[in-house]
Amino acid sequence: MTTTTSMMRAEIAEQPEALRRTFAELLPLRREIEDLGRRTRQVLFIARGSSDNAAVYGGYLLQVHAGRMATLGSPSVATVYGAKTDLSDVLAVAISQSGKTEEIVETMRWAAGCGARTVAITNGADSPLATEADVALVTQAGNELAVPATKTYNTQLAALAVLALGLGADLDAGELELAPQGIEETLAAPADVLEEIAERMASVRGTVVSGRGLATSTALEAALKLKEACYLHAMGMSYADLLHGPIAVLDSRTPTLLMASPTGPTLRGAVSLAEQARSAGSPVFGFGGGAALASASDLSVPVPDVPEWICPMNLIVPAQLLTERLARRLGHDPDVPRGLNKVTQTT
């Protein structure tokens, strides 16, 4: 395993300051978001890949804390089928790291043409997505050179948190500072457990990554990173869905990675799933979840004890660190995974 620092690892370390810059830039836009919110009732997210995983977090935030129905859109409805839909009471939120993915730009234009108000969440200030939206929430991640999204993903979560606040979420904006503080704690912590997990995963071909509620976004994103950079058959899903059949894949050759906030209503279910997975012979690696999940896991990676709505910004970081470490252990370049580009165009 090479010890050379990758761009991916360097960009993971940039996340605390990227989040602080993003909050400073976007929190003053809450009034503009509030104005759009008064003219709309439902939220439609338009995204692909990591941005789609971020949208899962946004959907839970808005439905649990802002009382708004939120759904993940299917861009193919616009770009392939050319359907006409009444979106006159909809706020369409298009999310794209670059702001240049044609499918996402085209779908946002389609939504506007169907009567929706639009918000863009992008790291590209001069991109078509940012310039054409009614309100642009431009994240401040800086240039991201590694192909796997790390700091751009986390700043998307930051933007979605600000969006939720602007749409009336019953949350304390002052708690946002806990996110970069928590990431700094994680980055400064010893990496012994992550190293052991990487060692134990180096010989497997597949894994299950699971969470529920707000942590579902982390499970989906962690699985995507393991696919992209480590070429693992990583299945990411809510543990509620896992229990409906897919749990049958768990065995001694298929580790279970569980993502959970140290507090919140989904923690008990995560602990129960850990116990079921271990009874099936699956090695269980817990990320977060406090002492309860740690006691039910073979190995446990702690995250700071922050409010549940903040935790996904902390929780994804050890998963990113594991991905980078495992990719190098397997002899892969985490910065340039095979077959991938920074901007993905879908036909």
C-alpha positions as CSV (number, residue, x, y, z in Angstrom):
1,M,0.0,0.0,0.0
2,T,1.5,3.4,-1.0
3,T,1.7,6.0,1.7
4,T,1.6,8.9,-0.8
5,T,-1.2,11.4,0.1
6,S,-3.9,11.4,-2.5
7,M,-5.8,14.5,-3.7
8,M,-8.9,12.8,-2.3
9,R,-7.4,12.7,1.2
10,A,-6.3,16.3,1.0
11,E,-9.7,17.4,-0.1
12,I,-11.4,15.4,2.7
13,A,-9.3,17.5,5.1
14,E,-10.5,20.8,3.5
15,Q,-14.1,20.2,4.5
16,P,-14.3,22.1,7.8
17,E,-13.2,25.4,6.1
18,A,-15.4,24.6,3.0
19,L,-18.4,24.2,5.3
20,R,-17.7,27.4,7.1
21,R,-17.3,29.4,3.9
22,T,-20.5,27.9,2.5
23,F,-22.5,28.7,5.6
24,A,-21.2,32.3,5.6
25,E,-22.1,32.7,1.9
26,L,-25.5,31.1,2.0
27,L,-27.1,31.9,5.4
28,P,-27.8,35.5,4.3
29,L,-29.9,34.1,1.4
30,R,-32.6,32.7,3.8
31,R,-34.9,35.6,3.1
32,E,-34.8,34.9,-0.7
33,I,-35.5,31.2,0.0
34,E,-38.4,32.2,2.3
35,D,-39.9,34.3,-0.4
36,L,-39.8,31.4,-2.9
37,G,-41.3,29.2,-0.2
38,R,-44.3,31.4,0.2
39,R,-45.2,30.8,-3.4
40,T,-44.8,27.0,-3.4
41,R,-46.0,24.0,-1.3
42,Q,-43.9,21.0,-2.4
43,V,-40.2,20.5,-3.2
44,L,-38.9,18.4,-6.1
45,F,-35.2,17.5,-6.1
46,I,-33.4,17.1,-9.5
47,A,-30.1,15.3,-9.2
48,R,-27.9,12.3,-10.1
49,G,-25.1,10.4,-8.3
50,S,-23.7,12.0,-5.2
51,S,-26.0,14.9,-5.6
52,D,-29.0,12.6,-5.6
53,N,-27.7,11.1,-2.3
54,A,-27.5,14.7,-0.9
55,A,-31.1,15.2,-2.0
56,V,-32.2,12.3,0.2
57,Y,-30.8,14.3,3.2
58,G,-32.7,17.4,2.0
59,G,-35.9,15.4,1.6
60,Y,-35.8,14.1,5.2
61,L,-34.9,17.6,6.6
62,L,-37.9,19.2,4.8
63,Q,-40.4,16.6,5.6
64,V,-39.4,16.1,9.3
65,H,-38.5,19.6,10.2
66,A,-40.3,22.0,7.7
67,G,-43.5,20.2,7.2
68,R,-43.1,20.2,3.4
69,M,-43.6,17.3,1.0
70,A,-40.4,16.6,-0.8
71,T,-39.7,14.0,-3.5
72,L,-36.8,12.9,-5.7
73,G,-37.4,13.7,-9.3
74,S,-36.8,11.5,-12.3
75,P,-35.0,13.6,-14.9
76,S,-36.0,11.1,-17.6
77,V,-39.6,12.3,-17.3
78,A,-38.3,15.5,-18.8
79,T,-35.3,14.5,-20.9
80,V,-36.5,11.2,-22.3
81,Y,-40.3,11.3,-22.2
82,G,-40.8,15.0,-22.6
83,A,-43.9,14.8,-20.3
84,K,-45.9,17.9,-19.4
85,T,-46.6,18.2,-15.6
86,D,-48.3,20.9,-13.6
87,L,-45.6,22.1,-11.3
88,S,-47.2,25.5,-10.4
89,D,-47.0,24.9,-6.7
90,V,-43.5,23.3,-6.7
91,L,-40.1,24.5,-5.8
92,A,-37.7,22.6,-8.0
93,V,-34.2,22.2,-6.4
94,A,-31.6,21.2,-8.9
95,I,-28.3,19.9,-7.5
96,S,-25.1,19.5,-9.5
97,Q,-21.5,19.8,-8.4
98,S,-20.4,21.4,-11.6
99,G,-23.7,23.0,-12.6
100,K,-22.9,21.8,-16.1
101,T,-24.5,18.4,-16.3
102,E,-26.8,18.8,-19.3
103,E,-29.5,16.4,-18.0
104,I,-29.8,18.4,-14.8
105,V,-29.8,21.8,-16.5
106,E,-32.4,20.6,-19.0
107,T,-34.6,19.2,-16.3
108,M,-34.5,22.4,-14.3
109,R,-35.5,24.3,-17.5
110,W,-38.3,21.8,-18.0
111,A,-39.5,22.3,-14.4
112,A,-39.5,26.1,-14.8
113,G,-41.5,25.7,-18.1
114,C,-44.0,23.6,-16.2
115,G,-44.5,26.5,-13.7
116,A,-42.0,25.6,-10.9
117,R,-39.9,28.1,-9.1
118,T,-36.2,27.0,-9.1
119,V,-33.3,26.8,-6.8
120,A,-29.8,25.7,-7.9
121,I,-27.3,24.1,-5.5
122,T,-23.9,24.0,-7.2
123,N,-20.2,24.7,-6.8
124,G,-20.1,26.4,-10.2
125,A,-20.9,30.0,-9.7
126,D,-20.9,30.8,-13.5
127,S,-22.6,27.5,-14.5
128,P,-25.8,27.4,-16.5
129,L,-27.6,25.9,-13.4
130,A,-26.5,28.9,-11.2
131,T,-27.3,31.6,-13.7
132,E,-30.7,30.3,-14.8
133,A,-32.2,29.5,-11.4
134,D,-34.5,31.9,-9.5
135,V,-32.1,31.5,-6.5
136,A,-28.6,30.0,-6.7
137,L,-27.0,28.5,-3.6
138,V,-23.4,28.4,-4.7
139,T,-21.3,26.2,-2.4
140,Q,-17.8,27.3,-1.5
141,A,-15.9,24.0,-1.7
142,G,-13.2,25.5,-4.0
143,N,-11.8,23.4,-6.8
144,E,-12.2,19.7,-6.4
145,L,-9.6,17.7,-8.3
146,A,-10.2,14.1,-7.2
147,V,-13.1,12.5,-9.2
148,P,-14.9,11.1,-6.1
149,A,-16.9,14.0,-4.6
150,T,-16.0,14.7,-1.0
151,K,-16.0,18.4,-0.1
152,T,-18.5,19.2,-2.8
153,Y,-20.9,16.6,-1.4
154,N,-20.6,17.8,2.1
155,T,-21.1,21.5,1.1
156,Q,-24.3,20.4,-0.8
157,L,-25.5,19.0,2.6
158,A,-24.7,22.4,4.1
159,A,-26.7,24.2,1.3
160,L,-29.6,21.9,1.9
161,A,-29.5,22.7,5.6
162,V,-29.7,26.4,4.8
163,L,-32.5,25.7,2.3
164,A,-34.5,23.9,5.1
165,L,-33.9,26.9,7.4
166,G,-35.2,29.2,4.7
167,L,-38.3,27.1,4.2
168,G,-39.2,27.3,7.9
169,A,-37.5,24.3,9.5
170,D,-37.8,24.2,13.3
171,L,-34.0,24.1,13.7
172,D,-31.4,26.2,15.3
173,A,-29.0,27.8,12.7
174,G,-26.5,28.3,15.5
175,E,-25.9,24.5,15.6
176,L,-24.5,24.5,12.1
177,E,-21.0,25.4,13.5
178,L,-21.0,22.0,15.2
179,A,-20.5,20.4,11.7
180,P,-17.0,21.7,10.9
181,Q,-16.0,21.4,14.5
182,G,-17.0,17.8,14.5
183,I,-15.2,17.1,11.3
184,E,-12.0,18.6,12.8
185,E,-12.3,16.2,15.7
186,T,-12.7,13.2,13.3
187,L,-9.7,14.2,11.2
188,A,-7.6,14.6,14.3
189,A,-8.6,11.2,15.8
190,P,-6.3,8.1,15.5
191,A,-7.0,6.1,12.4
192,D,-6.4,2.7,14.0
193,V,-10.0,1.5,13.7
194,L,-10.3,2.6,10.1
195,E,-7.1,0.9,9.2
196,E,-8.3,-2.4,10.8
197,I,-11.6,-2.1,8.9
198,A,-9.8,-1.5,5.6
199,E,-7.6,-4.5,6.3
200,R,-10.6,-6.7,7.0
201,M,-12.4,-5.4,3.9
202,A,-9.5,-5.8,1.5
203,S,-10.4,-9.5,0.8
204,V,-14.1,-9.1,0.2
205,R,-15.9,-8.4,-3.0
206,G,-19.1,-7.0,-1.6
207,T,-20.6,-5.2,1.4
208,V,-23.9,-3.8,2.6
209,V,-24.1,-0.2,3.8
210,S,-27.2,0.8,5.7
211,G,-28.8,3.5,7.8
212,R,-32.2,5.0,8.2
213,G,-33.9,8.4,8.2
214,L,-31.4,11.3,7.9
215,A,-28.5,8.8,7.9
216,T,-29.8,7.1,4.8
217,S,-28.1,9.7,2.7
218,T,-24.8,8.7,4.3
219,A,-25.3,5.0,3.7
220,L,-26.1,5.7,0.0
221,E,-23.1,8.0,-0.5
222,A,-20.7,5.7,1.4
223,A,-21.8,2.8,-0.8
224,L,-21.3,4.9,-3.9
225,K,-17.8,5.9,-2.9
226,L,-16.8,2.2,-2.2
227,K,-18.1,1.3,-5.7
228,E,-16.4,4.2,-7.4
229,A,-12.9,4.1,-5.8
230,C,-12.6,0.5,-4.5
231,Y,-14.7,-1.3,-7.1
232,L,-16.7,-3.2,-4.4
233,H,-20.2,-4.5,-5.0
234,A,-21.5,-2.2,-2.3
235,M,-25.3,-2.1,-1.7
236,G,-26.5,1.0,0.0
237,M,-30.0,1.2,1.4
238,S,-32.3,2.1,4.3
239,Y,-32.2,-0.7,6.8
240,A,-36.0,-0.8,6.6
241,D,-35.6,-1.9,2.9
242,L,-32.8,-4.2,3.8
243,L,-35.1,-6.2,6.1
244,H,-37.5,-6.7,3.2
245,G,-35.4,-9.5,1.6
246,P,-31.9,-8.2,0.8
247,I,-30.7,-9.1,4.3
248,A,-30.4,-12.6,3.0
249,V,-27.1,-11.7,1.3
250,L,-25.3,-11.2,4.7
251,D,-22.8,-13.8,5.6
252,S,-19.2,-14.1,6.8
253,R,-17.9,-12.8,3.5
254,T,-20.2,-9.8,3.3
255,P,-19.5,-7.1,5.9
256,T,-22.2,-4.7,7.1
257,L,-21.4,-1.0,7.5
258,L,-24.0,0.8,9.6
259,M,-24.4,4.5,9.7
260,A,-26.3,6.2,12.6
261,S,-26.5,9.4,14.6
262,P,-25.5,9.0,18.2
263,T,-29.1,10.2,19.0
264,G,-32.4,10.2,17.3
265,P,-35.4,7.8,16.7
266,T,-33.6,5.5,14.2
267,L,-30.7,4.5,16.5
268,R,-32.6,1.6,18.2
269,G,-33.3,0.1,14.8
270,A,-29.6,0.4,13.8
271,V,-28.6,-1.5,16.9
272,S,-31.2,-4.2,16.2
273,L,-29.9,-4.6,12.7
274,A,-26.3,-4.9,13.9
275,E,-27.4,-7.7,16.2
276,Q,-29.2,-9.5,13.3
277,A,-26.2,-9.1,11.0
278,R,-23.8,-10.5,13.5
279,S,-26.1,-13.4,14.1
280,A,-25.9,-14.1,10.3
281,G,-22.1,-14.2,10.6
282,S,-21.6,-10.8,8.9
283,P,-18.8,-8.6,10.3
284,V,-20.4,-5.4,11.5
285,F,-18.6,-2.1,11.4
286,G,-20.5,0.8,13.1
287,F,-20.1,4.4,12.1
288,G,-21.5,6.8,14.7
289,G,-24.4,5.6,16.8
290,G,-22.7,6.2,20.1
291,A,-22.1,3.6,22.7
292,A,-25.2,1.7,21.8
293,L,-24.1,0.9,18.2
294,A,-20.5,0.4,19.3
295,S,-21.5,-2.4,21.7
296,A,-23.4,-4.2,18.9
297,S,-20.6,-3.9,16.4
298,D,-17.3,-5.8,15.8
299,L,-15.5,-2.5,15.2
300,S,-16.8,1.0,15.8
301,V,-15.8,4.4,14.4
302,P,-17.1,7.2,16.7
303,V,-18.4,10.5,15.5
304,P,-19.1,13.6,17.6
305,D,-22.4,13.7,19.5
306,V,-24.2,16.4,17.6
307,P,-27.9,16.9,16.8
308,E,-29.3,14.4,14.4
309,W,-29.8,16.9,11.6
310,I,-26.2,18.0,11.7
311,C,-24.8,14.4,12.0
312,P,-24.8,13.5,8.2
313,M,-22.2,16.2,7.6
314,N,-20.0,14.5,10.3
315,L,-20.9,10.9,9.5
316,I,-19.8,10.9,5.9
317,V,-16.2,11.8,6.7
318,P,-15.0,8.5,8.2
319,A,-16.7,6.7,5.3
320,Q,-14.7,8.9,2.9
321,L,-11.5,8.2,4.9
322,L,-12.2,4.5,4.8
323,T,-12.8,4.6,1.0
324,E,-9.6,6.4,0.3
325,R,-7.6,4.1,2.6
326,L,-9.1,0.9,1.2
327,A,-8.6,2.0,-2.4
328,R,-4.9,2.5,-1.8
329,R,-4.6,-0.8,0.0
330,L,-6.2,-2.5,-3.0
331,G,-3.7,-0.8,-5.3
332,H,-6.2,1.6,-6.9
333,D,-5.8,5.4,-7.4
334,P,-8.7,7.0,-5.5
335,D,-8.3,10.2,-7.3
336,V,-9.0,8.8,-10.8
337,P,-11.3,5.8,-10.7
338,R,-11.6,3.9,-13.9
339,G,-14.3,4.9,-16.3
340,L,-15.3,8.1,-14.5
341,N,-15.0,11.8,-15.2
342,K,-15.7,14.8,-13.0
343,V,-18.7,15.9,-15.0
344,T,-21.0,13.0,-16.1
345,Q,-23.3,13.5,-19.0
346,T,-26.3,11.2,-19.4
347,T,-27.8,10.5,-22.8
